[in-house]
Amino acid sequence: MMRVGLLTPLLALAFVALALFMPATAPFFHWLFPENPRPVFLRASFLELTLAHAELVLISAGAATAFALGVGIFVTRPAGREFLPIVGALAAVGQTFPPAAVLALAVPALGYGEAPTLLALFLYSILPILEGTIAGLHAVPADVREAADGLGFSSATKLTRIELPLAAPYILAGVRTSTIIAIGTATIGSTIGALSLGSPIVEGLAAENTAYVLQGALVVALFAILVDRGFELLERRLARQSRSELPASRPRRAAAAAAP
């Protein structure tokens, strides 16, 4: 347990050290690739690349979360249930459509850089969150809904104070999957001029510089692992809160939580 508990801080320390002090690793990469006269990517600092990468992920994942959450709520309401099959099909198409193809189609309209990258990440991030939202809202126990209806809660109050909190673990799992996918996929944005941790990878592939590829891939991997561990901690906390609710007391506790 101690080793597991120390793993995340060690990974975080390695991530911060590489982002801030990557040039200091030049002797190591020169030893690893002695024929390489430029063993460390210096066109931009890795701190700058990491912040730009995080910005791409944060904007795209945030927009996808807001959009998917709204659509998921709509198709689970009586007025929108008939749209559920088509919404699921469209989201699946967006997930399976290759991000590189989205970039190729978006560049003529949006130009090079961040805009087409954000569009590709947004489309690629919707499905996991949408599926988590729909599954979570469908998993809300019927007796909880009936208890809320019996107390005269409005649809909006029942949604915000009962249904969404109970569906939160499912929604968070979808956001977690979507964000990790976005962290890895954002690297392709550098192929069309977006600044990200994919920049050393793309330049390394073009120049046949394996050191650059390793440096970019290592920081991206650490970034994804740390974000995943953060979501895991949040999911565990939500799971503990859910287990603390006895099935027989759910309607009463949900009603008490929703009471003004």
C-alpha positions as CSV (number, residue, x, y, z in Angstrom):
1,M,0.0,0.0,0.0
2,M,2.9,2.4,0.8
3,R,4.4,1.7,-2.7
4,V,1.1,2.4,-4.3
5,G,0.6,5.6,-2.3
6,L,4.1,6.8,-3.2
7,L,3.7,6.1,-7.0
8,T,1.5,9.1,-7.8
9,P,3.8,11.7,-6.1
10,L,6.8,10.2,-7.8
11,L,5.1,10.4,-11.2
12,A,4.0,13.9,-10.5
13,L,7.6,14.8,-9.5
14,A,9.0,13.3,-12.7
15,F,6.4,15.1,-14.8
16,V,7.2,18.5,-13.2
17,A,10.9,17.9,-13.5
18,L,10.7,17.0,-17.2
19,A,8.4,19.9,-18.0
20,L,10.7,22.4,-16.2
21,F,14.2,21.0,-16.7
22,M,14.1,18.9,-19.9
23,P,17.3,20.6,-21.2
24,A,19.2,19.2,-18.2
25,T,18.6,15.7,-19.6
26,A,20.8,16.5,-22.6
27,P,23.7,14.3,-21.3
28,F,21.4,11.3,-20.8
29,F,19.9,11.6,-24.3
30,H,23.3,12.2,-25.8
31,W,24.6,9.0,-24.1
32,L,21.5,7.2,-25.4
33,F,21.8,8.6,-28.9
34,P,25.5,9.5,-29.3
35,E,25.2,10.2,-33.0
36,N,22.6,12.9,-32.4
37,P,24.1,16.4,-32.3
38,R,20.8,17.9,-30.9
39,P,19.6,15.4,-28.3
40,V,16.9,17.7,-26.6
41,F,14.0,19.6,-28.3
42,L,14.6,23.3,-27.8
43,R,12.3,25.0,-30.3
44,A,9.9,25.6,-27.3
45,S,10.2,24.9,-23.6
46,F,8.4,21.8,-22.4
47,L,6.6,23.9,-19.9
48,E,5.2,26.0,-22.7
49,L,4.3,22.8,-24.7
50,T,2.6,21.3,-21.6
51,L,0.5,24.4,-20.9
52,A,-0.5,24.7,-24.5
53,H,-1.4,21.0,-24.5
54,A,-3.4,21.3,-21.3
55,E,-5.3,24.3,-22.8
56,L,-6.3,22.3,-25.8
57,V,-7.5,19.4,-23.6
58,L,-9.3,21.7,-21.1
59,I,-11.2,23.7,-23.7
60,S,-12.2,20.7,-25.8
61,A,-13.1,18.4,-22.9
62,G,-15.0,21.2,-21.2
63,A,-17.0,22.0,-24.3
64,A,-17.7,18.3,-24.9
65,T,-18.8,17.8,-21.3
66,A,-21.3,20.7,-21.5
67,F,-22.7,19.6,-24.8
68,A,-22.9,15.9,-24.0
69,L,-24.4,16.6,-20.6
70,G,-27.1,18.8,-22.1
71,V,-27.9,16.4,-24.9
72,G,-27.9,13.4,-22.4
73,I,-30.4,15.2,-20.2
74,F,-32.6,16.1,-23.1
75,V,-32.8,12.5,-24.6
76,T,-33.7,11.1,-21.1
77,R,-36.6,13.5,-20.6
78,P,-40.1,12.5,-22.0
79,A,-39.9,15.2,-24.7
80,G,-36.6,14.0,-26.1
81,R,-36.7,10.2,-25.7
82,E,-37.6,9.7,-29.3
83,F,-34.3,11.3,-30.4
84,L,-32.2,8.9,-28.3
85,P,-31.3,6.4,-31.1
86,I,-30.3,9.0,-33.6
87,V,-28.3,11.0,-31.0
88,G,-26.4,7.8,-30.0
89,A,-25.7,7.0,-33.7
90,L,-24.4,10.5,-34.5
91,A,-22.2,10.5,-31.4
92,A,-20.8,7.1,-32.4
93,V,-20.0,8.4,-35.9
94,G,-18.1,11.3,-34.3
95,Q,-16.1,8.9,-32.2
96,T,-15.2,6.6,-35.0
97,F,-14.4,9.3,-37.5
98,P,-10.5,9.6,-37.6
99,P,-9.2,12.8,-36.0
100,A,-6.8,13.2,-38.8
101,A,-9.7,13.2,-41.3
102,V,-11.4,15.9,-39.2
103,L,-8.3,18.0,-39.3
104,A,-8.0,17.5,-43.1
105,L,-11.6,18.6,-43.6
106,A,-11.4,21.5,-41.1
107,V,-8.2,23.1,-42.2
108,P,-9.6,24.7,-45.4
109,A,-12.4,26.3,-43.4
110,L,-10.7,27.1,-40.1
111,G,-7.0,27.4,-41.1
112,Y,-4.0,25.9,-39.4
113,G,-3.4,25.9,-35.6
114,E,-5.6,25.4,-32.7
115,A,-9.1,25.8,-34.2
116,P,-9.3,22.6,-36.2
117,T,-7.5,20.7,-33.4
118,L,-10.1,21.8,-30.9
119,L,-12.9,20.8,-33.3
120,A,-11.4,17.3,-33.8
121,L,-10.9,16.9,-30.0
122,F,-14.5,18.1,-29.3
123,L,-16.1,15.7,-31.7
124,Y,-13.9,12.8,-30.5
125,S,-14.7,13.5,-26.8
126,I,-18.5,13.6,-27.0
127,L,-19.5,9.9,-27.0
128,P,-18.0,8.7,-23.7
129,I,-19.6,11.6,-21.8
130,L,-22.9,11.2,-23.5
131,E,-23.0,7.5,-22.8
132,G,-22.1,8.0,-19.2
133,T,-24.7,10.7,-18.8
134,I,-27.5,8.5,-20.3
135,A,-26.4,5.4,-18.4
136,G,-26.2,7.4,-15.1
137,L,-29.7,9.0,-15.5
138,H,-31.2,5.7,-16.5
139,A,-29.7,4.1,-13.4
140,V,-31.4,6.4,-10.9
141,P,-33.6,4.1,-8.8
142,A,-37.3,4.3,-9.6
143,D,-38.2,4.5,-5.9
144,V,-36.1,7.7,-5.6
145,R,-37.9,9.3,-8.5
146,E,-41.3,8.3,-7.1
147,A,-40.4,9.7,-3.7
148,A,-39.4,13.0,-5.3
149,D,-42.6,13.1,-7.3
150,G,-44.7,12.3,-4.2
151,L,-43.1,15.3,-2.4
152,G,-44.1,17.6,-5.2
153,F,-40.6,18.3,-6.6
154,S,-40.5,20.1,-9.9
155,S,-38.7,18.4,-12.8
156,A,-35.8,20.8,-12.6
157,T,-35.4,20.3,-8.8
158,K,-35.6,16.6,-9.2
159,L,-32.9,16.7,-11.9
160,T,-30.5,19.0,-10.2
161,R,-30.8,17.8,-6.6
162,I,-31.5,14.1,-7.0
163,E,-30.9,12.6,-10.5
164,L,-27.6,14.4,-11.4
165,P,-25.9,13.7,-8.0
166,L,-26.9,10.0,-8.2
167,A,-25.7,9.8,-11.9
168,A,-22.4,11.7,-11.1
169,P,-20.2,8.5,-10.9
170,Y,-21.3,7.5,-14.4
171,I,-20.9,11.0,-15.8
172,L,-17.4,11.3,-14.2
173,A,-16.4,8.0,-15.7
174,G,-17.3,9.3,-19.1
175,V,-15.5,12.6,-18.6
176,R,-12.4,10.6,-17.4
177,T,-12.4,8.5,-20.6
178,S,-12.9,11.5,-22.8
179,T,-10.2,13.5,-21.2
180,I,-7.6,10.8,-21.4
181,I,-8.4,10.2,-25.1
182,A,-8.1,14.0,-25.6
183,I,-4.7,14.1,-24.0
184,G,-3.3,11.5,-26.4
185,T,-5.2,12.7,-29.4
186,A,-4.2,16.4,-29.0
187,T,-0.6,15.5,-30.1
188,I,-1.8,15.2,-33.8
189,G,-2.7,18.9,-33.7
190,S,1.0,19.7,-34.1
191,T,0.8,18.3,-37.6
192,I,-1.2,21.4,-38.6
193,G,0.7,23.9,-36.5
194,A,-0.9,23.7,-33.1
195,L,1.6,24.0,-30.3
196,S,1.4,20.9,-28.1
197,L,3.4,18.1,-26.6
198,G,3.1,16.6,-30.1
199,S,5.5,19.2,-31.5
200,P,8.7,17.3,-30.5
201,I,7.1,14.1,-31.7
202,V,6.2,15.4,-35.1
203,E,9.5,17.2,-35.5
204,G,11.3,14.1,-34.3
205,L,9.6,11.9,-36.8
206,A,10.3,14.4,-39.7
207,A,13.9,14.7,-38.8
208,E,14.4,11.1,-37.7
209,N,15.3,12.3,-34.3
210,T,14.2,9.5,-31.9
211,A,15.2,11.5,-28.8
212,Y,12.6,14.2,-29.6
213,V,9.9,11.5,-30.1
214,L,10.8,9.9,-26.7
215,Q,10.8,13.2,-24.9
216,G,7.4,14.2,-26.2
217,A,5.9,10.8,-25.7
218,L,7.2,10.5,-22.1
219,V,5.7,13.8,-21.0
220,V,2.4,13.0,-22.7
221,A,2.3,9.6,-21.0
222,L,3.0,11.1,-17.6
223,F,0.4,13.8,-18.1
224,A,-2.3,11.2,-19.0
225,I,-1.4,8.9,-16.1
226,L,-1.6,11.7,-13.6
227,V,-4.9,13.0,-14.9
228,D,-6.2,9.5,-14.8
229,R,-5.1,9.0,-11.2
230,G,-6.8,12.3,-10.3
231,F,-10.1,11.1,-11.8
232,E,-9.7,7.7,-10.1
233,L,-9.5,9.5,-6.7
234,L,-12.7,11.4,-7.5
235,E,-14.5,8.3,-8.6
236,R,-13.5,6.5,-5.3
237,R,-14.8,9.4,-3.3
238,L,-18.1,9.3,-5.2
239,A,-18.3,5.5,-4.8
240,R,-17.8,5.7,-1.0
241,Q,-20.6,8.3,-0.8
242,S,-22.8,6.0,-2.8
243,R,-22.0,2.9,-0.7
244,S,-22.9,4.9,2.4
245,E,-26.5,5.1,1.2
246,L,-28.5,2.1,2.3
247,P,-31.0,1.0,-0.4
248,A,-33.9,1.2,2.0
249,S,-33.1,4.8,3.0
250,R,-32.4,6.2,-0.4
251,P,-35.8,7.8,-1.0
252,R,-35.8,9.4,2.4
253,R,-32.2,10.6,2.1
254,A,-32.7,11.9,-1.4
255,A,-35.8,13.7,-0.4
256,A,-34.0,15.2,2.6
257,A,-31.1,16.4,0.4
258,A,-33.5,18.0,-2.0
259,A,-35.4,19.8,0.7
260,P,-34.9,23.6,0.6
